[in-house]
Amino acid sequence: MELMEAIYKRRSVRFYTEETVDKATIEKLIKAGTQAPSAMNVQPWAFAVIQDKALLQKISDETKVYLLASISERPYLECYRQIFGDPEFHVFYNAPALIITLAKPEGAYASGDCTLAAQNIMLAAHALGLGSCWIGFAQMSLNTPELKERLGIPKEYTIVAPIIIGHPAKTSPDINKKEPEMVFWK
Ligand SMILES: Cc1cc2nc3c(=O)[nH]c(=O)nc-3n(C[C@H](O)[C@H](O)[C@H](O)COP(=O)(O)O)c2cc1C
């Protein structure tokens, strides 16, 4: 797939088939992530993968409980109160795989570097015919010390990008992208 086409056609995917994503493909996506630029070439990323459906369900359930309990600290999430209370809502949309990009405490731009890696993963997934979606809801819960410890994530690592991956069950709707606001062009 041509790069510009991938950039323009990638959409967040929230409906997945039951089909699993094989290990070689996930490795290929992570390798694509590591091709991202990073400040001073520090490459401050690490990755974790969850394909265990029961574990994804458990994290989804815990994420909703956590977000409901802490919603007063995040008023911008108020509009999601109802779905957080909905037992049917799965924060990972029943996707068969979750690739987590984690920032190591190295360099001055670890979070930005990892975001670039995450975008590579999403574009590469699209180029391979797979769907993806960054799950910010889980980013919040996964960064709690309790969940990090339980999952075996070093406490000095920060979860930057939990990205679900899978085979799209349907085409995502087009999204209106705003025209760029130009501050100046001297
Ligand atoms: C930092 C970040 C967090 C996001 N968190 C969520 C999320 O928790 N759940 C979700 O369904 N989509 C999430 N998204 C996807 C956005 O809703 C999506 O990118 C946006 O609506 C634009 O659609 P597009 O990705 O198809 O261009 C997130 C995206 C980003 C960049």
The ligand as an SDF file (V2000), in Angstrom:
LIG
                    3D

 31 33  0  0  0  0  0  0  0  0999 V2000
   -4.5360    9.2820   22.6610 C   0  0  0  0  0  0  0  0  0  0  0  0
   -5.7410    8.6260   22.0610 C   0  0  0  0  0  0  0  0  0  0  0  0
   -6.6470    7.9700   22.8820 C   0  0  0  0  0  0  0  0  0  0  0  0
   -7.7580    7.3280   22.3440 C   0  0  0  0  0  0  0  0  0  0  0  0
   -8.5740    6.6020   23.1620 N   0  0  0  0  0  0  0  0  0  0  0  0
   -9.6220    5.9440   22.6480 C   0  0  0  0  0  0  0  0  0  0  0  0
  -10.4330    5.0900   23.4800 C   0  0  0  0  0  0  0  0  0  0  0  0
  -10.1980    4.9270   24.6680 O   0  0  0  0  0  0  0  0  0  0  0  0
  -11.4650    4.4480   22.8950 N   0  0  0  0  0  0  0  0  0  0  0  0
  -11.7610    4.5820   21.5660 C   0  0  0  0  0  0  0  0  0  0  0  0
  -12.7270    3.9740   21.1070 O   0  0  0  0  0  0  0  0  0  0  0  0
  -10.9970    5.3560   20.7460 N   0  0  0  0  0  0  0  0  0  0  0  0
   -9.9410    6.0200   21.2640 C   0  0  0  0  0  0  0  0  0  0  0  0
   -9.1230    6.7520   20.4400 N   0  0  0  0  0  0  0  0  0  0  0  0
   -9.4030    6.8360   19.0020 C   0  0  0  0  0  0  0  0  0  0  0  0
   -9.9850    8.2060   18.6310 C   0  0  0  0  0  0  0  0  0  0  0  0
  -11.3090    8.2960   19.0740 O   0  0  0  0  0  0  0  0  0  0  0  0
   -9.8650    8.3740   17.1170 C   0  0  0  0  0  0  0  0  0  0  0  0
   -8.5080    8.4010   16.7400 O   0  0  0  0  0  0  0  0  0  0  0  0
  -10.5570    9.6460   16.6160 C   0  0  0  0  0  0  0  0  0  0  0  0
  -11.9490    9.5760   16.8190 O   0  0  0  0  0  0  0  0  0  0  0  0
  -10.2780    9.9180   15.1360 C   0  0  0  0  0  0  0  0  0  0  0  0
  -10.6620    8.8150   14.3560 O   0  0  0  0  0  0  0  0  0  0  0  0
   -9.6290    8.0620   13.3840 P   0  0  0  0  0  0  0  0  0  0  0  0
   -8.5950    7.3730   14.2650 O   0  0  0  0  0  0  0  0  0  0  0  0
  -10.4690    7.0870   12.6250 O   0  0  0  0  0  0  0  0  0  0  0  0
   -8.9760    9.0830   12.5140 O   0  0  0  0  0  0  0  0  0  0  0  0
   -7.9910    7.3940   20.9500 C   0  0  0  0  0  0  0  0  0  0  0  0
   -7.0800    8.0430   20.1210 C   0  0  0  0  0  0  0  0  0  0  0  0
   -5.9650    8.6360   20.6450 C   0  0  0  0  0  0  0  0  0  0  0  0
   -4.9720    9.3000   19.7340 C   0  0  0  0  0  0  0  0  0  0  0  0
  1  2  1  0
  2  3  1  0
  2 30  2  0
  3  4  2  0
  4  5  1  0
  4 28  1  0
  5  6  2  0
  6  7  1  0
  6 13  1  0
  7  8  2  0
  7  9  1  0
  9 10  1  0
 10 11  2  0
 10 12  1  0
 12 13  2  0
 13 14  1  0
 14 15  1  0
 14 28  1  0
 15 16  1  0
 16 17  1  0
 16 18  1  0
 18 19  1  0
 18 20  1  0
 20 21  1  0
 20 22  1  0
 22 23  1  0
 23 24  1  0
 24 25  2  0
 24 26  1  0
 24 27  1  0
 28 29  2  0
 29 30  1  0
 30 31  1  0
M  END
$$$$
